[in-house]
């Protein structure tokens, strides 16, 4: 594949200034009320060197700078989708029809559908084929101001199948202007040949694949699906112990369909995040807060599988847990490729505030991936990843449905086409 759409890092030494802007920096714990009027962002070599009021811009930066007037538009940090399964083969439209006829998520899975049904289609594709299949989904997210994607494996369920998904995720950075964080999700489901033998599958496939993927530099974090239809808390401990041995951070799909105590266990390992959390209890929320584990809320899955148990947002707030939002883009339970719609769903379905939604798709999403020092807010020293919007106020990004007001996306200091 060619690299026509790959951006440079802006390492030409030139200072570029985007001025006459209204900045939503989200620095520290600032929110939408802290918007900077008549703001400016100065960028050099792909990094932000200033973000704040135009009148405070150091004279040393403005001398020979390339100045872009954004005409009073709103600038936010670029979006970060911190939970996706965006690389896969095939689709699961038939499963969608089953659910319309009344089948539950668990019934579909136990009937041989769900995650397992994506294995054959995914393993039938080469690495290049997986990249080609993912690009339309990736491009849709980028077109809405996203510059960072977390991408999980989990549909290979064999050593090479899992590694090929991670190789495809890494390859996306070569063909699109996007930052990719890879997550090894070998403990996503048990393939048919290991039915009833989760322990053997972990020993034979998950742990060796993790070791090989780590040696190849393919893994940024390790995840698992802790649920009655997937892996138990004790089984996930085996996976996380290996991750810890390899020095890899962990995260966990937890408490989506029942409360097994997965989030509390993940927090005991210092997990970056615990995701879904519909059945989370107050004790687990407290454990997450103490560990600094971010709650990643996934309204697309809640909506697609017609869940009725909502994640305990107020309990998370009361405990002081940081909240991120993400698409959970996947072929079966969240075929969603819009963070704009995700924010609207988070507000409408779960009553998150506008501020929580916008921070959740930027600053807290970066925190959930362990990359907040690099991106997620508009601050000097960080990567120059931001979005320029044709809106009057930040709330419009959460309020509208099916409408994309993006004016321009800047990635590592360069305006990019997707």
N, C-alpha and C positions, 0 to 999 in steps of 0.2 A: 504493500500500500504506500501511496505517496504521502508527503507531509505538507501539502499545500496549506492546510489550516492550522499548522503548528505555529504558535507565537514565539517570538524571541523573548529573551528575558529582559529586554530593554537595557542591555549593558553597554550603551553607547556614551555614557557619561553626561548626556544632555539632561538638564533639569526641565521637566514638563510640569506645568501648573494648570490644574483645572480650577477655575475661579467662578465667581458669581453663582455659587451653589448654596443650597441648604443641606448641611451635613448632618447625617445621623451616624455619629461615630460609634456609639455603643461601647465606648471605652470604659474600663472599670465596670461599674454597675449602672452606668447612665442608661437612660431609656429614651423613649420617643419625645418626652417633654424637654429633653436637653438638646434639641436640634440647634445647630449653629447657623444663624442667618449670615448672609454675605460671607460664606465660608470659602476656603480654598484647600486643595490638596496638592502638595508638591512631591514629585517623584523623581528619583535618580537611580539609574541602574536597577530598575525593577522594584525598588523599595520606597516606601513612604518616608519622606524626610520632614514633612510638616503636614499637619491636618488641624485646622482651626480657623478662627476669624481672619479674613483677608488683611485687616489692619495689623495683625500680629505676625504676619509673614516676615521672616528675617530678610533684610535688604540683600544679604549675600546670596539668597536664592533667586531673587527676581531679576538680576542683572541681564543675563543672556538667555533667559528661560524661554521655552516654547510655551506660550499661554493659550489655553483653550477656554473660551467663554461658554459655560453650560446653560446660560440664559435662565437662571433662577430655578433650575431643576433640582430635584432631590437626589442626593447621593447616599447610598448605604453600602456597607460591606457587601461583597459578593455573597451569594447564597452558598451554603454547604449542605449537601444531602448526606447525612451521617449514618444512614442505614439503607442500603440497597442490595438487591440480588439481581442486578441489571443485566448480568451476563447469563444467558441460557439459550437453549434451542427450543423451537416449537412454541406452542401456546396451550392454554388450558380452557379454551372457550367451552368445551364440552362439560368440564367440571362446573363452569359458571351456570350452564343450563341445569345441571343436577341440583345445584343449590337453589335455583329458582323453583324447582319442583319440590323443595322442602328438605333436601339432604343437608345435614349439618357438616361442618368442617371435619369433625372427628369421624362421622360416617363415611365421608368421601375418602378420608385417609385409610380407614380400616378396610374399605372396599378395593384398595389398591390404587386409588387416585392420589391427589395431593402431590406432595413433594416427589414421591417415587415415580409418578407418571412423567416427570420432566427429565428423568435420568437418561432414558433412551435417546430422546431428541437432542439433549446436550452432548452426550458422548458420541453421537454420530457426526459431530462437527469438529473440524480442525481448529487450531488456535485462530487462524485467519478467518475461518467461518464464524467462530464465536464473536470475534471483533465486528465482522460485517453485520451480524444479526443484532448486535447491541447498539450500533451507531445511531439508528433512527431514534432510539430511546434516549441515548446520551445527548444527541443534538437537541431534542426537545427540552431537556433540562437546561442545557447551556443557553438556549434561546431565551430563557426566563431569568437570566442573571446568575446562574450557578457556575461556580468556578472550581469547586472541590467535591469529589464523589468518594464515598466509601463503597467498596464493592466486595461482596462476599463470594466465596466458593460455596459448595453445598449441593450441587446437582450432578457432580461426577460420581461421588461415593465409591471411587476406586482411587488408587494412588495417582495414576496418570490422569484420570478424569478430573480430580481435584486440582492438580498442578496445572493442567491445561487451562482451566478457568482462571487461575491466578496469573498465568502467563498472558492470557488475553486481556485481563485487567491492566497489567503493566503496559501492554502494547498500546492501549488507548491513549496514553500520554504522548505517544509518538505520532499520532495521527490527528489529535485534537488538542486545542489549548485548554487543558484541564489538569488539575492535580488529583491523583488517584491514591487513596489509601486502601490497601488490600487486607482482607480479613479471611483467615482460614476457618471454614465452617464444615469441616469433615463430619462433625457430630451434629448433623442436621436431620438425618433420618437413617434408618437401617435398610440396606438393599435386601431384595427378596431372598437372596442366597444366605443371608445372615439373620433371617427372621427368627426372633426369639433368642438370639445370641448376641445381644448388644456388646457384652464384654469381649467376645471374640472379634467382633467388628472393630472395636476400639483398638485392641491389641494388634490385629492384622493389618488394618488399613489406616485408621485415624492417626495413631502415634507415628508410624513410619512415614506417612505422607507429610505430617508436620515437620519431622526431622529433615526430610528431603527438601521440602519447600523452604524451610529456614536456611538450609545450606545454600540453596539457589538464590536467596535474597528475595523471595517472592511474598513473604508474609510480614505484615505490619502489626497484626493483632490476631487473637484466637477467640472464636465464638462457639456457641453451641445452642441447641434447642432443648431446654430443660422442661419437659412436659410429659404427661402420662402417655402420650402417643409417640414420644421420642426417647429422651434420655433422663435418667433419674439424677438427683443431686449427687449421689455417691459416684455414679458413672462419670458425671461431669468433673468431679474432683480429680479423677485419674487424668483427664484431658488437661485440666488446668495445672496440675502438678508438672506435667511435661512442658507446658507453656512456660511456667515459672522457671524450670530448669534451663530452658533455652533463652530466657530473658525477654519473652514476648508478653506484652500487655494483653489483658483479657476483657471480654464483654460477654453478655449472655442474653438470649431470648428467655424471658422469665415471666411467670405468672400471667400468661396470656389466656389460658383456658381453665386454670385451676391454681391453687396456691400450694406449691411444693416447697417453698422456701429457697428457691433458686437465687433470688435477688440478694437475700441475706448472705447466702453462701458466696456469691460472686463478690459482694462487698468485702468479705473476709479476705479475699485475694487482692483487694485494692482495685477492683474492676474499674475500667474507664466508664462503662455504662452498663445499665440493665434496661432492656427494651421491651415494649408492650405494656406489661404491668397492670393489666385490668384487675387482677385479683390480689394485688399487693396489700399487705397489712401494715399497720402503723409501726410495728416493731421492725419490719424490714425497711420501711422508709427511714427510720432513725439510723439503722445500720448503714444505709446508703449515704445519708448525710455525713455521718462520722467518717466514712471512707472517702468522701469526695466523689462518689459514683453518680454520674449523671443519669437522670431518667429520660429515656428517649421515647416519646409518645408517637404512636403510629396510627393515625385515624383512618388511613386508607384500608388497613386490614380490618379494623373494627367495622367500618362501613361495608366492605365487600362481603364479609362473612355474616353480616346481620347480627353482630354481637349486641347484647343488651347490658352487659356489665361494663361500666365505664371505668377508666383508670382513676384512682383516688387523687385527683388533682389538688384538692384542698389539703389532704394529708401530706402530700409532697411539699406543698408550700409551707405548711405548719412545721414540718421537720427541717426545712431549709435546704431541700434537695434542688439542685439546678435542673431545669427542664429544657430539653431539646425536642425539636420536631423533625420528622423525616418522612419520605414517601413510602419506604419499605417496598419499592418497586420490585415486583416479582410476577411470574406468570400466572399464579393461582389465586392468591388471597389479597393482592394489592397491585393490580395492573395500572399503577398510577405513576405518571411521569411529569408531575407539576408540583413544585414546592409552593407556588402561589395558591393553588387549590388546597394543598395540604394545610397551609396556614388558615385558610378560611374554614376548613373542616375542623381544625383544632379549636378554633374559636366557637364555631356554631355547635359542634357536637359535645365538646368538653369544657366550654366556657373559659378557655384561655383568653387572657387579655391581648390586645394588639401588641403591647410591649413584650409580653411573653412569647407571642408568635414570632415577632421579628428577631428578638434575641435568640429564640430557639432555633431559627434557621440560619443563624450567623455565629454569634459569640458562643452560645451554649453548644451548638453543633461542633464547633471547633474544639471546645473543651471535651466533648464526648469522644473525640478522636485523638486527644492528646496533642493537638497542634495549635492551641491558643497562642503560644508565643510567636507563631508564624503568621497567622491569618485569623479572620473572624471579626476584627474591629478595625477602625480607621485610626491608627496610631503610628507615630514615627518609629521606624525600625522594622515594621511588618511588611510583608509582601504587599505590593500595590494591587490588590484584588478588590475591585468595587464595581457597583452597578449604578448607572445614571438613569433616572426614571422620569417619565412624563406624567407627573402627579403633582397635586397641590399639597397633600399631606400624607405621611407614612401610613395612616390607617387605610388608605385606598388599596395598598398591597394585600391587605387581609380581607377587606370588604368585598372586592369584586370577585366574580366567578367567570371563568372562561374568557378572561380579558388580560392581555399582556401589554403593560405600558412601558416595557423596557426601551430606553433610548440608545444605550450603549453599554457594553460590558468591557471592563478593563481587567486584564489578567497579567500579573507580573509587570505592570506598567505599560502594557501595550493594548490598544483597542483591537478587539478580535471580532471576527465575523459571526461566530456561533458561540 
